[in-house]
Amino acid sequence: MDIRDLGEDDLDAVLDNRKRAFGPLSASDAAIWRRMVTPLLSQGRCLGVFDGARLVATARLNPFTQWWHGRPQPMGGVAGVTVAPEDRGRGVGRLLMTAVLDRCSELGSAVSALYPATTPVYRSAGFEHAGSRLIATLPTEALRTIAPGAPVGLRRMGPADTDELVSLIGRVHAATRASGPLSYTPETWRVWLEDDDDFCYLADDGYVIYRWSGGDIEVDGLLAASEATTRALWALVGTSSSVAKRVTATIAPDDPVLWLLRERSTDVVTPTRWMFRVVDPADAVARRGYPTAVTAAVPFELTDPARPANDGTWLLEVADGTGALSKGAGTGPALTINALSALYAGVPAATLRMSGGLTGPTVFDDTLDAVFAAKAYLLDYF
């Protein structure tokens, strides 16, 4: 079998594989899919496995920016992973994911994330469960009654506001020291903001995008950097309470809306798990943010079967909110690449020890937890 970059002539076959893996797309959704995927072809972000002339498997690397403790870095968002039904069980998925990791590194993304349809194939490639995308179900009336703060100017948002929106998202995630959320490229945002079925509003320090979903309201994204704007945006969504009884909304784990609700006896929150992978450890550590109060030096041994160049003894050094990783010597714990990836995303050292990914001396466990402290989440599905 051969792995090669996909071109426009392959898109019909890619769509056929996608249909067999995930079900059919409507004509309008297929048109949007082609519009989103086509620019990625020339960037080397779409890979296919071929058996002769027949397309067997596909994968796509989306060009995302992801924030880790408030610092942005390029992230390869793995999506569109399909294997033809008649070729499953032949090791094609593992072959494809190795190529995906190599391409991710070549494109300059030191980290990668995905939503798994199944865990084993991705875990064998070094990905590990890291966080969730949370969907909350809220009474619309409860949002309507959120007390307003200081007056906030809201205006409708469209494609012409793309650059302002991308800048705003970065400012909010940096200010909140967010870990995990991503942003699309400006080109992708322009496509989303052209959708007439979405209601998009912008403030100086926040935005909301929502739509009707049956008889309810679905909030696709809401970010704000101040209490006043947070209150104003959620109350805006609540103005539909005379018609819509429920709102489903993508929220952060400690989203302020949960503290603004007058009554909160039970949270109705549905998680979708995602997996994460450190592809190039030194670059990933250097691009991440860290708590400024933490100063640390930790040696550790790393094993990465899918990328043997990552194997060996490393020295992690953190100070003043920045980190560095260098090849070194010393006696410290041993981590698999899966465990390092989970640790990077804030999974506690104790959890990693209990699941076998972290072994050896325990003296650095509290330090590692302090360095990588995070409650990782995603707000977008891809």
C-alpha positions as CSV (number, residue, x, y, z in Angstrom):
1,M,0.0,0.0,0.0
2,D,1.1,3.6,-0.8
3,I,0.5,6.8,1.2
4,R,0.3,10.0,-0.8
5,D,-1.2,13.4,-0.7
6,L,-4.8,13.7,-1.9
7,G,-5.8,16.0,-4.8
8,E,-9.0,17.4,-6.1
9,D,-9.5,14.4,-8.3
10,D,-9.6,12.2,-5.2
11,L,-12.5,14.1,-3.5
12,D,-15.3,11.9,-4.9
13,A,-13.6,8.8,-3.5
14,V,-12.9,10.6,-0.2
15,L,-16.6,11.4,0.1
16,D,-17.5,7.9,-0.7
17,N,-15.2,6.6,2.1
18,R,-16.6,9.2,4.5
19,K,-20.2,8.1,3.7
20,R,-19.3,4.5,4.5
21,A,-17.6,5.5,7.8
22,F,-19.9,8.2,9.1
23,G,-23.1,8.2,7.0
24,P,-24.2,10.4,4.1
25,L,-23.9,14.1,3.9
26,S,-26.7,16.3,2.5
27,A,-25.9,18.0,-0.8
28,S,-25.5,21.4,0.9
29,D,-23.2,19.9,3.6
30,A,-21.2,18.1,1.0
31,A,-20.7,21.4,-0.9
32,I,-19.5,23.1,2.3
33,W,-17.2,20.2,3.0
34,R,-15.6,20.5,-0.4
35,R,-15.2,24.3,0.1
36,M,-13.5,23.7,3.5
37,V,-11.2,20.8,2.4
38,T,-10.1,22.0,-1.1
39,P,-7.7,24.7,0.2
40,L,-6.0,22.1,2.5
41,L,-5.1,19.8,-0.4
42,S,-2.3,22.1,-1.7
43,Q,-1.0,22.5,1.9
44,G,-0.3,18.8,2.2
45,R,-2.9,18.4,4.9
46,C,-4.9,15.5,3.3
47,L,-3.4,12.1,3.2
48,G,-4.7,8.9,1.6
49,V,-3.7,5.2,1.6
50,F,-4.0,3.6,-1.8
51,D,-4.0,-0.1,-2.8
52,G,-3.0,0.4,-6.4
53,A,-5.5,3.0,-7.7
54,R,-8.1,2.3,-5.0
55,L,-8.4,4.7,-2.1
56,V,-8.4,2.6,1.1
57,A,-8.1,5.2,3.9
58,T,-8.0,9.0,4.5
59,A,-7.0,11.5,7.1
60,R,-7.0,15.3,7.3
61,L,-4.9,17.7,9.4
62,N,-6.8,20.9,10.2
63,P,-4.6,24.0,10.8
64,F,-5.8,25.1,14.2
65,T,-4.4,27.4,16.9
66,Q,-4.7,25.9,20.4
67,W,-4.2,27.6,23.7
68,W,-2.3,26.0,26.6
69,H,-2.3,28.0,29.8
70,G,-3.1,31.1,27.8
71,R,-0.4,30.7,25.1
72,P,-1.2,29.9,21.5
73,Q,0.5,27.3,19.3
74,P,-0.1,25.5,16.0
75,M,-2.1,22.3,16.5
76,G,-2.8,19.6,13.9
77,G,-6.4,18.7,14.3
78,V,-6.9,15.2,13.0
79,A,-10.2,14.6,11.3
80,G,-11.8,12.7,8.5
81,V,-10.1,9.5,9.4
82,T,-11.7,6.7,7.4
83,V,-10.8,3.2,6.5
84,A,-12.9,1.4,3.8
85,P,-15.0,-1.3,5.5
86,E,-13.5,-4.1,3.5
87,D,-10.0,-3.0,4.5
88,R,-10.5,-2.8,8.3
89,G,-8.4,-5.0,10.4
90,R,-5.4,-5.0,8.1
91,G,-3.3,-2.4,10.1
92,V,-4.2,0.4,7.7
93,G,-5.2,2.8,10.5
94,R,-1.9,2.4,12.3
95,L,0.0,2.9,9.1
96,L,-2.0,6.0,8.3
97,M,-1.6,7.6,11.8
98,T,2.2,7.2,11.6
99,A,2.2,9.2,8.4
100,V,-0.2,11.7,10.0
101,L,2.2,12.3,12.9
102,D,5.2,12.8,10.6
103,R,3.2,15.3,8.4
104,C,2.0,17.1,11.5
105,S,5.7,17.6,12.6
106,E,6.7,18.7,9.0
107,L,3.9,21.3,9.0
108,G,5.2,22.8,12.3
109,S,2.6,21.6,14.7
110,A,4.2,20.1,17.9
111,V,0.9,18.9,19.3
112,S,-2.2,17.2,17.8
113,A,-5.7,16.4,19.0
114,L,-8.7,14.4,17.7
115,Y,-12.1,13.1,18.6
116,P,-11.8,9.3,18.6
117,A,-14.4,7.0,17.1
118,T,-12.4,4.2,18.9
119,T,-9.6,4.5,21.4
120,P,-7.1,1.6,20.7
121,V,-5.8,2.7,17.3
122,Y,-5.1,6.2,18.5
123,R,-3.7,5.2,21.8
124,S,-1.2,2.9,19.9
125,A,-0.1,6.0,18.0
126,G,0.6,7.9,21.2
127,F,-2.6,9.8,21.7
128,E,-4.3,9.8,25.1
129,H,-7.6,11.0,26.6
130,A,-7.0,14.6,27.8
131,G,-10.3,16.4,28.2
132,S,-13.9,16.9,27.1
133,R,-16.1,19.1,25.1
134,L,-19.1,19.9,27.4
135,I,-22.6,20.5,26.2
136,A,-24.9,22.0,28.9
137,T,-28.7,22.0,28.8
138,L,-30.0,25.2,30.4
139,P,-33.6,26.5,30.8
140,T,-34.0,29.5,28.5
141,E,-36.0,31.4,31.2
142,A,-33.1,31.1,33.6
143,L,-30.8,32.9,31.1
144,R,-33.4,35.6,30.5
145,T,-33.4,36.4,34.2
146,I,-29.6,36.9,34.5
147,A,-29.3,40.3,35.9
148,P,-27.6,42.8,33.6
149,G,-24.3,44.4,34.6
150,A,-22.8,47.6,33.1
151,P,-24.3,48.6,29.7
152,V,-22.6,46.7,26.9
153,G,-22.8,47.6,23.2
154,L,-23.7,44.6,21.0
155,R,-23.8,44.5,17.2
156,R,-24.5,41.9,14.6
157,M,-21.4,40.1,13.3
158,G,-20.6,39.0,9.8
159,P,-17.7,37.9,7.5
160,A,-16.2,41.4,7.5
161,D,-15.6,41.0,11.3
162,T,-13.5,37.9,10.9
163,D,-10.1,39.5,11.8
164,E,-11.6,41.3,14.8
165,L,-13.2,38.0,16.0
166,V,-9.9,36.0,15.7
167,S,-8.1,38.7,17.6
168,L,-10.8,38.7,20.3
169,I,-10.7,34.9,20.8
170,G,-6.9,35.1,21.3
171,R,-7.3,37.9,23.9
172,V,-9.9,36.1,25.9
173,H,-8.1,32.7,26.0
174,A,-4.8,34.5,26.9
175,A,-6.5,36.5,29.7
176,T,-8.3,33.4,31.2
177,R,-5.1,31.2,30.8
178,A,-7.3,28.7,28.9
179,S,-6.0,25.2,28.2
180,G,-7.3,23.3,25.2
181,P,-9.7,25.6,23.2
182,L,-8.8,26.3,19.6
183,S,-9.5,28.8,16.9
184,Y,-9.9,28.3,13.2
185,T,-8.0,30.1,10.5
186,P,-9.6,33.4,9.3
187,E,-10.5,31.8,6.0
188,T,-12.6,29.1,7.9
189,W,-14.2,31.7,10.1
190,R,-15.3,33.7,7.1
191,V,-17.2,30.6,5.8
192,W,-18.9,30.0,9.2
193,L,-19.9,33.7,9.5
194,E,-21.6,33.6,6.1
195,D,-24.2,31.1,7.4
196,D,-27.6,32.9,7.4
197,D,-29.0,30.4,9.9
198,D,-26.6,31.6,12.6
199,F,-27.2,34.6,14.8
200,C,-23.8,36.3,15.5
201,Y,-23.2,39.2,17.9
202,L,-20.0,41.0,18.8
203,A,-19.0,43.2,21.7
204,D,-15.7,44.9,22.4
205,D,-14.6,41.9,24.6
206,G,-16.9,39.0,23.7
207,Y,-19.1,37.3,21.1
208,V,-21.9,34.8,20.8
209,I,-23.0,32.6,17.9
210,Y,-26.3,30.7,18.2
211,R,-29.1,29.2,16.1
212,W,-32.5,27.6,16.3
213,S,-32.4,23.8,16.6
214,G,-35.9,22.4,16.3
215,G,-37.8,24.4,18.9
216,D,-34.8,25.0,21.0
217,I,-31.7,27.3,20.9
218,E,-28.2,25.9,20.3
219,V,-25.3,28.1,21.4
220,D,-22.3,27.3,19.2
221,G,-19.8,29.6,20.9
222,L,-19.9,32.3,23.6
223,L,-16.8,34.0,25.0
224,A,-16.4,37.1,27.1
225,A,-13.6,38.8,29.0
226,S,-15.7,40.7,31.5
227,E,-18.6,40.1,33.8
228,A,-20.8,42.7,32.1
229,T,-20.3,41.2,28.6
230,T,-20.8,37.7,29.9
231,R,-24.2,38.7,31.5
232,A,-25.2,40.6,28.4
233,L,-24.5,37.8,25.9
234,W,-26.2,35.1,27.9
235,A,-29.2,37.3,28.6
236,L,-29.4,38.0,24.8
237,V,-29.8,34.2,24.2
238,G,-32.4,34.2,27.0
239,T,-34.6,36.6,25.1
240,S,-36.0,33.6,23.1
241,S,-37.5,32.2,26.3
242,S,-41.1,32.8,25.1
243,V,-40.6,30.3,22.3
244,A,-37.6,28.1,23.2
245,K,-37.7,26.3,26.5
246,R,-34.2,24.9,26.4
247,V,-30.8,26.1,25.4
248,T,-27.9,23.7,24.6
249,A,-24.6,25.4,24.9
250,T,-20.9,24.4,24.5
251,I,-19.3,25.6,27.8
252,A,-16.0,25.5,29.6
253,P,-15.7,23.2,32.7
254,D,-15.9,26.2,35.0
255,D,-18.0,28.4,32.7
256,P,-19.2,31.6,34.5
257,V,-22.8,31.0,33.3
258,L,-23.1,28.2,35.8
259,W,-22.4,30.8,38.6
260,L,-24.7,33.4,37.1
261,L,-27.8,31.1,37.1
262,R,-30.2,32.0,40.0
263,E,-31.0,28.3,40.6
264,R,-28.4,25.6,40.1
265,S,-29.3,22.4,42.0
266,T,-28.4,20.0,39.2
267,D,-26.1,20.5,36.2
268,V,-27.2,18.7,33.0
269,V,-23.9,18.5,31.1
270,T,-23.0,15.9,28.4
271,P,-19.2,15.3,27.7
272,T,-17.6,14.3,24.5
273,R,-14.1,13.0,25.1
274,W,-11.1,14.0,23.0
275,M,-7.5,12.8,22.8
276,F,-4.3,14.7,22.6
277,R,-0.7,14.0,21.6
278,V,2.7,15.7,22.0
279,V,4.3,15.2,18.6
280,D,7.6,17.1,19.2
281,P,8.2,17.4,23.0
282,A,10.8,20.2,23.0
283,D,8.7,22.5,20.8
284,A,5.5,21.6,22.6
285,V,7.0,22.5,26.0
286,A,8.6,25.7,24.8
287,R,5.3,26.9,23.3
288,R,3.1,26.2,26.3
289,G,2.4,28.6,29.1
290,Y,2.9,27.7,32.8
291,P,2.0,29.2,36.2
292,T,4.3,32.0,37.0
293,A,4.6,30.9,40.6
294,V,6.2,27.6,39.6
295,T,9.9,27.1,39.2
296,A,11.0,23.5,38.5
297,A,13.7,21.2,37.1
298,V,12.6,17.6,36.4
299,P,14.6,14.9,34.6
300,F,12.5,12.1,33.1
301,E,12.8,9.1,30.7
302,L,10.5,9.1,27.7
303,T,9.5,6.3,25.3
304,D,7.7,6.9,22.1
305,P,7.5,3.8,19.8
306,A,5.8,5.7,17.0
307,R,8.5,8.4,17.0
308,P,11.7,6.9,18.3
309,A,13.6,10.3,18.0
310,N,11.6,11.4,21.1
311,D,13.1,8.5,23.2
312,G,15.6,9.2,25.8
313,T,16.3,11.2,29.0
314,W,15.0,14.8,29.0
315,L,15.4,17.7,31.4
316,L,12.3,19.8,31.9
317,E,13.0,23.3,33.2
318,V,10.2,25.9,34.0
319,A,10.5,29.4,35.4
320,D,8.7,32.7,35.0
321,G,5.8,31.2,33.1
322,T,8.0,29.6,30.3
323,G,9.4,26.1,29.9
324,A,12.2,24.4,28.1
325,L,13.0,20.7,27.4
326,S,16.5,19.5,26.5
327,K,18.2,16.2,26.2
328,G,19.9,15.6,29.5
329,A,20.9,13.2,32.3
330,G,19.6,12.5,35.7
331,T,17.4,10.2,37.7
332,G,13.7,10.8,37.4
333,P,10.4,9.1,36.5
334,A,9.7,7.3,33.3
335,L,6.8,8.2,31.0
336,T,5.3,6.8,27.9
337,I,4.4,9.4,25.2
338,N,0.8,8.7,26.1
339,A,1.4,9.7,29.7
340,L,3.4,12.8,28.8
341,S,0.6,13.9,26.5
342,A,-2.0,13.4,29.2
343,L,0.3,15.1,31.8
344,Y,0.8,18.1,29.4
345,A,-3.0,18.4,29.4
346,G,-3.3,18.5,33.1
347,V,-4.1,14.8,33.9
348,P,-2.7,14.2,37.5
349,A,0.5,12.2,38.0
350,A,-1.4,9.9,40.4
351,T,-3.8,9.0,37.6
352,L,-1.0,8.2,35.2
353,R,0.8,6.1,37.8
354,M,-2.4,4.1,38.5
355,S,-2.9,3.5,34.8
356,G,0.8,2.5,34.2
357,G,2.0,5.3,32.0
358,L,4.2,6.9,34.8
359,T,6.7,4.8,36.7
360,G,9.8,5.3,38.8
361,P,10.6,7.8,41.6
362,T,7.6,9.7,43.0
363,V,9.6,12.6,44.4
364,F,8.7,14.8,41.4
365,D,5.0,14.0,41.1
366,D,3.8,17.1,43.0
367,T,6.1,19.3,40.9
368,L,4.8,17.8,37.6
369,D,1.2,18.4,38.7
370,A,2.1,22.1,39.5
371,V,3.9,22.6,36.2
372,F,1.2,21.2,34.0
373,A,-1.8,22.3,36.1
374,A,-4.8,22.6,33.8
375,K,-8.4,21.6,33.3
376,A,-8.3,21.0,29.5
377,Y,-11.4,21.5,27.4
378,L,-12.4,22.1,23.8
379,L,-15.3,24.3,22.6
380,D,-15.4,23.1,19.0
381,Y,-16.0,19.7,17.4
382,F,-14.0,18.9,14.2
